[in-house]
Amino acid sequence: MSETSKRFLIVGSLLRPESLLTYKRQIEKRDDIQYPFYQDFEGYEAVEDAAVTDIVKAQIAQGLPEITDGEFSKSLWHLDFVWGLSGVHRYIAEHGYFFRDHDQDSKYETRRDIGIEFKERVCCDHHPFIQHYQRLEELAPEGVELKQCVPSPSHVYGELGLMSKNVSGKVYASRDELKADLTQAYKDFLNEFKKAGGKIVQFDDCLWELFASDNHHSPFSGKDYNSEEVQNIAKEFIDLNNEIIAYAHDLGIKVYTHNCRGNYDSRNMADGSYETIADLFLKSQNYDRFYLEWDDERAGNLTALKAFADKPEAEVVLGFLSSKTTDLDDEARTLQLLQEATQYVAKDKLYLSHQCGFASCDNGNALTEAQQWAKIAQGQKIARQFWGE
């Protein structure tokens, strides 16, 4: 364990074992069942319990200082949280999300069980994630930090309020109505999380690149959008997140965020550099820790870290490594970028990670479990070399 390091962290998700994927593949094809699906498949919950037990042991054996349940209870990184809210109905949509394929010029379609319909007003009451967290807490030894990963309030509001047909429908006549209910649902979830012993929640977020001027795949790019309107949407996102962050802080809960440009079956979705959104995403949001991705040129250079100049207590996790590839990462490049980052953020506020989890959705990225753990071991080695701890 000489190469373990408290400065290397995982974003959250890890590759699921085949025993669990057997059930997940069935879930993906059905919309006559509701989360968490245990009552619909004999043996499913027991298999998930066993898989979570094994992945917690594996993380502890690897010497990771902060662990999750591998996100094994999820099918997709964000929608399972939404499925767990009251008033939500899940269905098979006409198409999935569209990612860029490896050749970058063709589209790759994801799974299609992403449809969300509101049957009644959304609220949070005994969310299944609380039981999942309690399971993790029971399995983990003392001295290890535990975190629960959920989608950010602004991501859920943006996807369901701005990019769907749910508003002006039979339940919600306006975005403001939906936002008000989502805000209360998040607060109620945090109350439940606190009562369950939760101390750290991570809000994952994939929408900030919508506001990047160099993201040519954004619906806000080009000549046909209203710049003032787009900035107002960004401010609405910021205010929503900060309201929930402040509420969590009042409860004594730390709030992290992870930003991603898409991670599905080793494919990505969007461009957009951090420099163009630094004042929005980095400077204006009051998170305790930011997990960022810099595994390739799409994220731009590190000057965006200047946004933390007036936030000396914020921690920054630098996703210089890739969870998408089978090969180990370039260690010289990583060490060079880590050193460069210290020009903008104090070294003791920096951490290293992969740009994203290994399985944002349950199918996972295109690598083996052995390759996953080799990549994690490499990250620990690099972090130990750079920080000496």
C-alpha positions as CSV (number, residue, x, y, z in Angstrom):
1,M,0.0,0.0,0.0
2,S,3.0,2.3,-0.3
3,E,1.5,4.0,-3.4
4,T,-1.8,4.8,-1.8
5,S,-2.6,8.5,-1.5
6,K,-5.2,10.6,0.2
7,R,-4.8,13.1,-2.7
8,F,-6.2,10.7,-5.3
9,L,-10.0,10.5,-5.4
10,I,-12.6,8.7,-7.5
11,V,-15.5,10.7,-8.9
12,G,-18.0,8.1,-7.8
13,S,-19.0,5.3,-10.2
14,L,-17.3,2.0,-10.8
15,L,-17.8,-0.9,-13.2
16,R,-20.7,-3.2,-12.3
17,P,-20.2,-6.9,-12.1
18,E,-22.0,-9.2,-14.6
19,S,-24.3,-10.6,-11.8
20,L,-25.8,-7.1,-11.4
21,L,-25.8,-6.2,-15.1
22,T,-28.0,-9.2,-15.8
23,Y,-30.8,-7.4,-14.0
24,K,-29.9,-3.9,-15.2
25,R,-30.3,-5.0,-18.9
26,Q,-33.8,-6.2,-18.1
27,I,-34.7,-2.9,-16.4
28,E,-33.5,-0.9,-19.4
29,K,-36.2,-2.5,-21.6
30,R,-39.2,-2.0,-19.4
31,D,-41.2,1.1,-18.4
32,D,-44.0,-0.8,-16.6
33,I,-41.9,-0.8,-13.4
34,Q,-40.8,1.9,-11.0
35,Y,-37.6,2.6,-9.1
36,P,-35.9,0.9,-7.3
37,F,-37.4,-2.1,-9.1
38,Y,-36.6,-4.6,-6.3
39,Q,-40.1,-6.0,-6.2
40,D,-40.1,-6.7,-9.9
41,F,-37.2,-9.0,-10.1
42,E,-36.7,-11.9,-7.8
43,G,-33.2,-11.9,-6.3
44,Y,-32.3,-8.4,-7.6
45,E,-32.0,-6.6,-4.3
46,A,-29.8,-9.4,-2.8
47,V,-27.5,-9.4,-5.8
48,E,-27.2,-5.6,-5.5
49,D,-26.4,-5.9,-1.8
50,A,-23.7,-8.4,-2.5
51,A,-22.2,-6.3,-5.3
52,V,-22.1,-3.2,-3.1
53,T,-20.5,-5.2,-0.3
54,D,-17.8,-6.4,-2.7
55,I,-17.1,-2.9,-4.2
56,V,-16.9,-1.3,-0.8
57,K,-14.3,-3.9,0.3
58,A,-12.4,-3.4,-2.9
59,Q,-12.2,0.4,-2.4
60,I,-11.0,-0.1,1.2
61,A,-8.4,-2.6,0.1
62,Q,-7.2,-0.1,-2.5
63,G,-6.7,2.4,0.2
64,L,-9.1,5.0,-1.2
65,P,-9.8,7.8,1.4
66,E,-13.3,8.6,0.1
67,I,-15.7,6.0,-1.1
68,T,-19.1,5.5,-2.6
69,D,-21.3,2.4,-3.2
70,G,-19.9,2.5,-6.8
71,E,-23.3,3.9,-7.7
72,F,-24.4,0.3,-8.2
73,S,-28.0,1.2,-7.3
74,K,-28.2,3.4,-10.3
75,S,-28.9,2.7,-14.0
76,L,-28.1,6.3,-15.2
77,W,-26.0,8.8,-13.3
78,H,-28.9,11.3,-12.8
79,L,-32.3,9.9,-13.7
80,D,-32.5,7.3,-10.9
81,F,-32.6,10.2,-8.4
82,V,-35.5,11.7,-10.4
83,W,-37.2,8.3,-10.6
84,G,-37.1,8.2,-6.8
85,L,-39.1,11.3,-6.4
86,S,-42.9,11.1,-5.9
87,G,-45.0,12.2,-8.9
88,V,-42.5,11.0,-11.5
89,H,-43.3,8.4,-14.1
90,R,-40.5,6.8,-16.2
91,Y,-41.0,5.5,-19.7
92,I,-39.2,4.4,-22.8
93,A,-38.6,7.4,-25.0
94,E,-38.5,7.5,-28.8
95,H,-34.8,7.9,-28.7
96,G,-32.0,8.1,-26.1
97,Y,-29.4,10.8,-25.6
98,F,-27.1,11.4,-28.5
99,F,-23.3,11.3,-27.9
100,R,-20.5,11.7,-30.4
101,D,-19.2,8.5,-31.6
102,H,-15.4,7.7,-31.7
103,D,-15.1,9.1,-35.2
104,Q,-16.6,12.4,-33.8
105,D,-18.6,12.9,-37.0
106,S,-21.4,10.4,-36.3
107,K,-24.0,10.1,-33.5
108,Y,-24.1,7.4,-30.9
109,E,-27.5,6.8,-29.2
110,T,-27.8,5.8,-25.6
111,R,-30.4,3.6,-23.9
112,R,-33.9,4.9,-24.3
113,D,-35.5,4.5,-20.8
114,I,-34.9,8.2,-20.2
115,G,-38.5,9.5,-20.6
116,I,-39.9,11.5,-17.7
117,E,-43.5,12.5,-17.2
118,F,-45.0,14.2,-14.2
119,K,-48.2,12.4,-13.0
120,E,-48.5,14.9,-10.1
121,R,-46.5,17.5,-8.3
122,V,-43.0,16.4,-7.5
123,C,-41.9,15.9,-3.9
124,C,-39.4,13.8,-1.9
125,D,-40.7,11.4,0.6
126,H,-38.5,8.4,1.8
127,H,-36.2,8.6,-1.2
128,P,-34.6,5.2,-2.0
129,F,-31.2,6.8,-2.0
130,I,-31.4,7.2,1.7
131,Q,-31.5,3.4,2.2
132,H,-28.7,3.1,-0.3
133,Y,-26.6,5.5,1.8
134,Q,-27.4,3.7,5.0
135,R,-26.2,0.4,3.4
136,L,-22.9,2.1,2.5
137,E,-22.6,3.5,6.0
138,E,-23.1,0.0,7.6
139,L,-20.4,-1.5,5.3
140,A,-17.7,1.1,5.6
141,P,-15.2,1.2,8.4
142,E,-14.6,4.2,10.6
143,G,-12.2,6.9,9.3
144,V,-13.3,6.7,5.6
145,E,-15.3,9.6,4.1
146,L,-18.5,8.6,2.4
147,K,-20.3,10.6,-0.2
148,Q,-23.7,10.3,-2.0
149,C,-23.8,11.4,-5.6
150,V,-26.9,13.0,-7.0
151,P,-27.6,15.2,-10.0
152,S,-27.4,19.0,-9.3
153,P,-30.6,20.9,-8.8
154,S,-29.9,23.0,-11.9
155,H,-29.2,19.9,-14.1
156,V,-32.5,18.3,-13.1
157,Y,-34.4,21.6,-13.5
158,G,-32.6,22.3,-16.8
159,E,-33.3,18.9,-18.3
160,L,-36.8,18.6,-17.1
161,G,-37.8,22.2,-17.2
162,L,-36.0,23.6,-20.3
163,M,-35.5,20.6,-22.5
164,S,-38.6,18.6,-22.2
165,K,-42.3,18.8,-22.7
166,N,-43.1,18.7,-19.0
167,V,-43.8,22.4,-18.6
168,S,-47.1,23.8,-19.8
169,G,-48.6,20.4,-19.3
170,K,-51.3,18.9,-17.1
171,V,-49.2,19.3,-13.9
172,Y,-46.9,22.3,-14.4
173,A,-48.0,25.4,-16.2
174,S,-44.7,27.2,-15.8
175,R,-41.0,26.6,-15.1
176,D,-41.3,28.6,-11.9
177,E,-43.8,26.1,-10.5
178,L,-41.5,23.2,-11.3
179,K,-38.5,24.9,-9.9
180,A,-40.3,25.6,-6.6
181,D,-41.3,22.0,-6.2
182,L,-37.8,20.7,-7.1
183,T,-36.2,23.2,-4.7
184,Q,-38.4,21.8,-1.9
185,A,-37.7,18.2,-2.9
186,Y,-34.0,18.8,-2.7
187,K,-34.3,20.3,0.7
188,D,-36.5,17.4,1.9
189,F,-33.9,15.0,0.5
190,L,-31.1,16.8,2.4
191,N,-33.2,16.6,5.6
192,E,-33.6,12.8,5.1
193,F,-29.9,12.5,4.3
194,K,-28.8,14.4,7.4
195,K,-31.0,12.2,9.6
196,A,-29.5,9.1,8.1
197,G,-26.0,10.4,9.1
198,G,-25.0,11.8,5.7
199,K,-22.2,14.4,5.7
200,I,-21.1,14.8,2.1
201,V,-23.3,15.1,-1.0
202,Q,-22.0,15.5,-4.5
203,F,-24.1,17.3,-7.1
204,D,-23.1,16.0,-10.6
205,D,-23.7,18.4,-13.4
206,C,-23.4,18.2,-17.2
207,L,-25.2,21.3,-18.4
208,W,-22.7,24.1,-17.8
209,E,-21.0,23.6,-21.2
210,L,-24.3,24.8,-22.7
211,F,-23.1,28.3,-21.8
212,A,-19.6,27.9,-23.2
213,S,-19.1,30.1,-26.3
214,D,-16.7,27.6,-27.8
215,N,-19.1,24.7,-27.5
216,H,-20.5,24.5,-31.0
217,H,-22.8,21.7,-30.1
218,S,-24.8,23.9,-27.7
219,P,-28.3,25.0,-28.6
220,F,-27.1,28.4,-27.4
221,S,-24.4,28.7,-30.0
222,G,-24.7,30.4,-33.3
223,K,-26.5,33.6,-34.3
224,D,-30.1,32.8,-33.4
225,Y,-30.0,33.0,-29.6
226,N,-30.7,35.9,-27.3
227,S,-27.5,36.4,-25.3
228,E,-29.3,38.2,-22.4
229,E,-31.8,35.4,-22.1
230,V,-29.1,32.8,-22.0
231,Q,-27.3,34.7,-19.3
232,N,-30.5,34.9,-17.3
233,I,-30.9,31.1,-17.5
234,A,-27.3,30.7,-16.3
235,K,-28.0,33.0,-13.3
236,E,-31.2,31.1,-12.6
237,F,-29.1,27.9,-12.5
238,I,-26.6,29.5,-10.2
239,D,-29.2,30.9,-7.8
240,L,-31.0,27.6,-7.6
241,N,-27.8,25.6,-6.8
242,N,-26.6,28.2,-4.3
243,E,-29.9,28.1,-2.5
244,I,-29.7,24.4,-2.0
245,I,-26.0,24.5,-1.1
246,A,-26.7,27.1,1.6
247,Y,-29.5,24.9,2.9
248,A,-27.1,21.9,3.1
249,H,-24.5,24.0,4.8
250,D,-27.0,25.0,7.4
251,L,-27.6,21.3,8.1
252,G,-23.8,20.8,8.4
253,I,-23.5,18.9,5.1
254,K,-20.6,19.5,2.7
255,V,-21.5,19.9,-0.9
256,Y,-19.3,18.9,-3.8
257,T,-19.9,19.2,-7.5
258,H,-18.6,17.2,-10.5
259,N,-18.7,18.7,-14.0
260,C,-18.6,16.6,-17.1
261,R,-18.9,16.9,-20.8
262,G,-20.6,13.5,-21.2
263,N,-19.4,10.0,-20.4
264,Y,-21.2,7.0,-21.9
265,D,-19.6,3.8,-23.2
266,S,-16.3,5.7,-23.5
267,R,-17.9,8.5,-25.6
268,N,-18.4,12.2,-25.0
269,M,-21.2,14.7,-25.7
270,A,-19.9,18.3,-25.8
271,D,-17.1,20.7,-26.2
272,G,-16.7,23.9,-24.2
273,S,-13.7,25.2,-22.3
274,Y,-13.7,26.2,-18.7
275,E,-12.2,29.6,-19.5
276,T,-15.5,30.7,-21.1
277,I,-17.7,29.6,-18.1
278,A,-15.2,30.1,-15.2
279,D,-17.1,33.2,-13.8
280,L,-20.4,31.2,-14.0
281,F,-19.5,27.7,-13.0
282,L,-16.4,28.1,-10.9
283,K,-16.5,31.6,-9.4
284,S,-20.2,32.1,-8.7
285,Q,-21.2,28.7,-7.2
286,N,-20.5,28.1,-3.5
287,Y,-19.5,24.5,-3.6
288,D,-16.9,23.2,-1.1
289,R,-15.2,21.0,-3.7
290,F,-15.1,21.0,-7.5
291,Y,-14.4,17.8,-9.5
292,L,-13.3,19.0,-12.9
293,E,-12.3,17.3,-16.1
294,W,-9.2,18.1,-18.1
295,D,-8.5,14.7,-19.7
296,D,-8.3,16.2,-23.2
297,E,-8.2,19.5,-25.1
298,R,-11.9,20.2,-25.0
299,A,-11.7,21.6,-21.5
300,G,-9.2,24.3,-22.5
301,N,-6.2,25.4,-20.5
302,L,-5.8,25.8,-16.7
303,T,-6.2,29.6,-16.6
304,A,-9.8,29.0,-15.7
305,L,-8.5,28.2,-12.2
306,K,-8.0,31.9,-11.7
307,A,-11.7,31.9,-10.8
308,F,-10.7,30.4,-7.4
309,A,-8.5,33.4,-6.5
310,D,-11.2,34.8,-4.1
311,K,-12.2,31.3,-2.9
312,P,-9.2,30.1,-0.9
313,E,-11.2,27.5,1.0
314,A,-12.6,25.8,-2.1
315,E,-11.0,22.4,-3.0
316,V,-10.3,21.5,-6.6
317,V,-10.1,17.9,-7.9
318,L,-8.2,17.9,-11.2
319,G,-9.5,15.2,-13.6
320,F,-6.3,15.0,-15.6
321,L,-6.7,11.2,-16.0
322,S,-9.1,9.4,-18.3
323,S,-11.7,6.8,-17.3
324,K,-12.6,6.3,-20.9
325,T,-9.5,4.6,-22.2
326,T,-7.9,1.2,-21.7
327,D,-4.3,2.4,-21.6
328,L,-2.7,4.0,-18.6
329,D,-2.3,7.8,-18.7
330,D,0.8,9.9,-19.5
331,E,2.4,10.4,-16.1
332,A,4.7,13.2,-17.3
333,R,1.8,15.1,-18.7
334,T,-0.2,14.7,-15.5
335,L,2.7,15.8,-13.2
336,Q,3.3,18.8,-15.5
337,L,-0.3,19.9,-15.3
338,L,-0.5,19.4,-11.5
339,Q,2.5,21.7,-11.1
340,E,0.9,24.2,-13.5
341,A,-2.3,24.2,-11.4
342,T,-0.4,25.3,-8.3
343,Q,0.1,28.7,-10.0
344,Y,-3.6,29.3,-9.5
345,V,-4.7,27.2,-6.5
346,A,-2.7,26.3,-3.4
347,K,-1.2,22.8,-3.6
348,D,-2.9,21.7,-0.3
349,K,-6.3,22.5,-1.9
350,L,-5.7,20.3,-5.0
351,Y,-6.5,16.7,-5.6
352,L,-6.2,14.3,-8.6
353,S,-8.8,12.1,-10.2
354,H,-10.1,10.7,-13.5
355,Q,-12.3,13.1,-15.4
356,C,-15.4,11.1,-14.6
357,G,-16.5,7.8,-13.1
358,F,-15.9,4.5,-14.8
359,A,-19.6,3.8,-15.2
360,S,-21.8,6.9,-15.3
361,C,-24.5,4.6,-16.6
362,D,-24.6,0.9,-15.7
363,N,-23.2,-0.4,-19.0
364,G,-19.9,1.4,-18.1
365,N,-17.0,2.5,-20.2
366,A,-15.2,0.2,-22.6
367,L,-12.6,-1.3,-20.3
368,T,-12.2,-4.2,-17.9
369,E,-12.4,-4.2,-14.1
370,A,-8.7,-5.1,-14.1
371,Q,-7.9,-2.0,-16.3
372,Q,-10.1,0.1,-14.0
373,W,-8.2,-0.8,-10.9
374,A,-4.8,-0.4,-12.7
375,K,-5.9,3.1,-13.6
376,I,-6.8,3.8,-10.0
377,A,-3.5,2.4,-8.8
378,Q,-1.7,4.7,-11.3
379,G,-3.6,7.7,-10.1
380,Q,-2.6,6.9,-6.5
381,K,1.1,6.5,-7.6
382,I,1.1,9.9,-9.4
383,A,-0.6,11.6,-6.5
384,R,1.9,10.1,-4.0
385,Q,4.8,11.3,-6.2
386,F,3.4,14.8,-6.4
387,W,2.1,15.4,-2.9
388,G,4.2,12.9,-1.0
389,E,1.1,11.7,0.8
